[in-house]
Amino acid sequence: MDVFFLSLLGMAAIVSVRYLITSGAFAYATRIKHPGLYAGQTPQIRRELFHSLTSALVYALPAGVVAWGWHHLGWTRIYTDISSYPLWYLPISLLAYLFIHDTYFYWSHRWM
């Protein structure tokens, strides 16, 4: 079970770092373009960062379960060799994944 928690923590770290890099770059670009836009909003920004980083655990849990199950139990059909499938499969599977994920993301937020 230790491997499962390491997988969960690894996924949480990946999601958190990705979030910090992209949101940090956006905030930096916004501060350059619109100086003073965030003046006086430090408490709100800290709350938003806290909630976003906390939600990284929510998104990391299923990703950690999938990564752990793939590696230790062979649950999924994740492939690491690009030549395992025809070349057209990569962009089609990526588009299908993005469509399914965005649909799930949209409807889960609508239901909330």
Residue frames as qw, qx, qy, qz and C-alpha x, y, z in Angstrom:
[[0.000, 0.883, 0.469, 0.000, 0.00, 0.00, 0.00],
 [0.353, -0.664, 0.100, 0.651, 2.98, 2.33, 0.41],
 [0.315, 0.043, 0.596, 0.737, 3.42, 2.30, -3.36],
 [0.043, 0.722, 0.642, 0.253, -0.19, 3.43, -3.73],
 [0.243, -0.895, -0.211, 0.309, 0.37, 6.45, -1.49],
 [0.398, -0.412, 0.375, 0.729, 3.60, 7.29, -3.30],
 [0.239, 0.363, 0.685, 0.585, 1.67, 7.15, -6.57],
 [0.095, -0.860, -0.500, -0.029, -1.01, 9.42, -5.11],
 [0.345, -0.785, 0.022, 0.515, 1.57, 11.89, -3.81],
 [0.407, -0.125, 0.535, 0.729, 3.43, 11.82, -7.12],
 [0.140, 0.588, 0.649, 0.462, 0.25, 12.61, -9.04],
 [0.216, -0.902, -0.330, 0.178, -0.64, 15.37, -6.56],
 [0.413, -0.568, 0.231, 0.673, 2.82, 16.87, -7.04],
 [0.329, 0.170, 0.626, 0.687, 2.48, 16.73, -10.83],
 [0.002, -0.770, -0.579, -0.268, -0.94, 18.38, -10.78],
 [0.341, -0.855, -0.183, 0.346, 0.18, 21.00, -8.24],
 [0.423, -0.397, 0.345, 0.738, 3.38, 21.94, -10.04],
 [0.247, 0.382, 0.647, 0.612, 1.56, 22.12, -13.37],
 [0.120, -0.867, -0.479, -0.068, -1.04, 24.40, -11.79],
 [0.401, -0.765, -0.010, 0.504, 1.57, 26.63, -10.13],
 [0.414, -0.138, 0.474, 0.765, 3.55, 27.00, -13.36],
 [0.137, 0.508, 0.629, 0.572, 0.59, 27.84, -15.58],
 [0.216, -0.886, -0.409, -0.033, -1.26, 30.07, -13.12],
 [0.483, -0.631, 0.060, 0.604, 2.00, 31.73, -12.08],
 [0.362, 0.051, 0.491, 0.791, 2.87, 32.48, -15.70],
 [0.007, -0.700, -0.579, -0.419, -0.63, 33.87, -16.30],
 [0.370, -0.858, -0.269, 0.232, -0.48, 36.03, -13.15],
 [0.490, -0.403, 0.230, 0.738, 2.97, 37.30, -14.12],
 [0.247, 0.292, 0.556, 0.738, 1.84, 38.19, -17.64],
 [0.153, -0.807, -0.528, -0.214, -1.29, 39.87, -16.27],
 [0.444, -0.757, -0.130, 0.462, 0.74, 41.93, -13.77],
 [0.404, -0.170, 0.364, 0.822, 2.98, 43.13, -16.59],
 [0.081, 0.453, 0.618, 0.637, 0.07, 43.99, -18.89],
 [0.345, -0.751, -0.311, -0.468, -2.14, 45.51, -16.14],
 [0.355, 0.161, -0.592, 0.706, -0.01, 46.83, -13.26],
 [0.223, -0.101, 0.433, -0.867, -1.95, 47.20, -10.01],
 [0.613, -0.153, -0.521, -0.574, -4.76, 44.88, -11.10],
 [0.707, -0.262, -0.650, 0.094, -4.25, 42.60, -8.10],
 [0.091, 0.361, -0.429, 0.823, -3.67, 45.41, -5.57],
 [0.459, -0.236, 0.406, -0.754, -5.31, 44.61, -2.24],
 [0.879, 0.029, -0.205, -0.430, -6.34, 41.10, -3.29],
 [0.200, 0.464, -0.840, 0.198, -3.58, 39.16, -1.53],
 [0.467, -0.091, 0.742, -0.472, -5.96, 37.40, 0.93],
 [0.804, 0.378, 0.137, -0.439, -8.27, 36.36, -1.92],
 [0.571, 0.583, -0.569, -0.102, -5.33, 35.13, -4.01],
 [0.065, -0.374, 0.874, -0.305, -4.03, 33.07, -1.08],
 [0.662, 0.107, 0.554, -0.493, -7.49, 31.50, -0.60],
 [0.778, 0.513, -0.137, -0.335, -7.70, 30.69, -4.29],
 [0.355, 0.554, -0.751, 0.057, -4.23, 29.13, -4.25],
 [0.327, -0.222, 0.820, -0.415, -5.11, 27.07, -1.18],
 [0.753, 0.264, 0.394, -0.456, -8.36, 25.77, -2.67],
 [0.689, 0.591, -0.346, -0.237, -6.74, 25.05, -6.02],
 [0.211, 0.490, -0.831, 0.156, -3.87, 23.14, -4.46],
 [0.500, -0.069, 0.728, -0.464, -6.29, 21.25, -2.21],
 [0.807, 0.397, 0.123, -0.418, -8.31, 20.27, -5.26],
 [0.381, 0.582, -0.706, -0.135, -5.09, 18.84, -6.72],
 [0.249, -0.193, 0.910, -0.268, -5.52, 16.00, -4.23],
 [0.688, 0.336, 0.432, -0.477, -9.05, 15.38, -5.52],
 [0.685, 0.626, -0.253, -0.273, -7.76, 15.12, -9.10],
 [0.144, 0.572, -0.806, 0.058, -4.68, 13.17, -8.03],
 [0.609, -0.140, 0.691, -0.364, -6.67, 10.42, -6.31],
 [0.873, 0.373, 0.244, -0.198, -8.14, 8.83, -9.45],
 [0.525, 0.739, -0.423, 0.015, -4.89, 9.42, -11.36],
 [0.172, -0.556, 0.777, -0.241, -2.93, 7.76, -8.57],
 [0.766, 0.026, 0.570, -0.297, -5.31, 4.81, -8.50],
 [0.809, 0.572, -0.012, -0.132, -5.01, 4.37, -12.28],
 [0.315, 0.736, -0.588, 0.113, -1.21, 4.66, -12.23],
 [0.391, -0.398, 0.777, -0.291, -0.92, 2.22, -9.34],
 [0.819, 0.197, 0.455, -0.288, -3.42, -0.22, -10.88],
 [0.697, 0.673, -0.225, -0.102, -1.70, -0.03, -14.25],
 [0.186, 0.682, -0.686, 0.170, 1.74, -0.63, -12.83],
 [0.253, -0.312, 0.848, -0.346, 0.90, -3.32, -10.25],
 [0.572, 0.206, 0.721, -0.332, -2.30, -4.97, -11.43],
 [0.159, 0.026, 0.744, 0.649, -2.46, -4.33, -15.17],
 [0.275, 0.567, 0.622, -0.465, -5.86, -2.65, -14.89],
 [0.385, 0.793, 0.055, -0.469, -5.60, -0.35, -17.88],
 [0.814, 0.375, 0.300, 0.326, -4.33, -0.50, -21.43],
 [0.035, -0.944, 0.225, 0.239, -1.85, 2.34, -21.07],
 [0.898, 0.249, 0.099, 0.348, 0.91, 1.78, -23.57],
 [0.341, -0.809, 0.217, 0.428, 4.42, 3.20, -23.48],
 [0.440, -0.132, 0.649, 0.606, 5.59, 2.05, -26.90],
 [0.365, 0.530, -0.023, -0.765, 4.33, 4.35, -29.66],
 [0.322, 0.290, -0.751, -0.497, 4.72, 1.60, -32.24],
 [0.253, 0.117, 0.915, -0.292, 2.21, -0.64, -30.41],
 [0.430, 0.658, 0.558, -0.264, -0.65, 0.91, -32.41],
 [0.510, 0.557, 0.365, 0.544, -0.91, 2.54, -35.84],
 [0.309, 0.024, -0.093, 0.946, 0.35, 6.12, -36.04],
 [0.255, -0.463, -0.341, -0.777, -3.17, 7.53, -36.51],
 [0.594, -0.519, -0.613, 0.045, -4.20, 6.09, -33.12],
 [0.435, -0.198, -0.354, 0.804, -2.14, 8.61, -31.11],
 [0.097, -0.082, -0.025, -0.992, -3.94, 11.82, -32.22],
 [0.541, -0.353, -0.539, -0.540, -7.34, 10.09, -32.27],
 [0.625, -0.401, -0.619, 0.256, -6.88, 8.68, -28.75],
 [0.273, -0.120, -0.280, 0.913, -5.67, 12.06, -27.50],
 [0.280, -0.194, -0.234, -0.911, -8.69, 13.85, -28.97],
 [0.630, -0.387, -0.618, -0.268, -11.03, 11.19, -27.57],
 [0.529, -0.297, -0.558, 0.566, -9.42, 11.53, -24.14],
 [0.073, -0.019, -0.121, 0.990, -9.72, 15.33, -24.22],
 [0.440, -0.290, -0.422, -0.737, -13.37, 15.10, -25.30],
 [0.663, -0.397, -0.635, -0.003, -14.25, 12.60, -22.56],
 [0.449, -0.226, -0.446, 0.741, -12.34, 14.54, -19.90],
 [0.065, -0.075, -0.021, -0.995, -13.87, 17.89, -20.86],
 [0.536, -0.361, -0.526, -0.553, -17.33, 16.36, -20.97],
 [0.634, -0.390, -0.606, 0.281, -16.83, 14.86, -17.52],
 [0.308, -0.119, -0.281, 0.901, -15.39, 18.15, -16.21],
 [0.234, -0.230, -0.239, -0.914, -18.28, 20.20, -17.64],
 [0.625, -0.405, -0.527, -0.408, -21.05, 17.94, -16.34],
 [0.589, -0.312, -0.585, 0.461, -19.49, 17.44, -12.92],
 [0.141, -0.078, -0.203, 0.966, -19.43, 21.22, -12.51],
 [0.397, -0.278, -0.376, -0.790, -22.97, 21.59, -13.80],
 [0.660, -0.396, -0.633, -0.080, -24.17, 19.02, -11.28],
 [0.438, -0.215, -0.487, 0.725, -22.37, 20.81, -8.46]]
